[in-house]
Amino acid sequence: MTDSSAVNHHADHAGFAGAPGLVAALGMLVMGRGYARLAVDLASVSEADRVVDVGCGPGNAVRAAARRGARVIGVDPAQVMLRLGGAVTREPKVSCPSPTVGQPSCGR
């Protein structure tokens, strides 16, 4: 049985907001690059693919897939993750919509 009212499981988790969230995001950004490249390689992502990364964090896998030519979208409920991901993302095929409709995301 699922509870459809629990959309954002991070909403009450302070660890993904403010300074602690930024520290977590920076750690994921640095430590997750190799794993992201491995995942994209194992999935044989190519320019023919469209990739949606749900819970993308700072976007390591999103950027790795974009470098392989895929059109990608990264989604994360934590604004700090999207902002950091947007700040370090230069690939034009990457978009990361805001978890809150109507708010800017990805630092853009």
Rosetta blueprint (number, residue, H / E / L):
1 M L
2 T L
3 D L
4 S L
5 S L
6 A L
7 V L
8 N L
9 H L
10 H L
11 A L
12 D L
13 H L
14 A H
15 G H
16 F H
17 A L
18 G H
19 A H
20 P H
21 G H
22 L H
23 V H
24 A H
25 A H
26 L H
27 G H
28 M H
29 L H
30 V H
31 M H
32 G L
33 R H
34 G H
35 Y H
36 A H
37 R H
38 L H
39 A H
40 V H
41 D H
42 L H
43 A L
44 S L
45 V L
46 S L
47 E L
48 A L
49 D L
50 R E
51 V E
52 V E
53 D E
54 V E
55 G L
56 C L
57 G L
58 P L
59 G L
60 N H
61 A H
62 V H
63 R H
64 A H
65 A H
66 A H
67 R H
68 R L
69 G L
70 A L
71 R E
72 V E
73 I E
74 G E
75 V E
76 D L
77 P L
78 A L
79 Q H
80 V H
81 M H
82 L H
83 R H
84 L H
85 G H
86 G H
87 A H
88 V H
89 T L
90 R L
91 E L
92 P L
93 K L
94 V E
95 S E
96 C L
97 P L
98 S L
99 P L
100 T L
101 V L
102 G L
103 Q L
104 P L
105 S L
106 C L
107 G L
108 R L
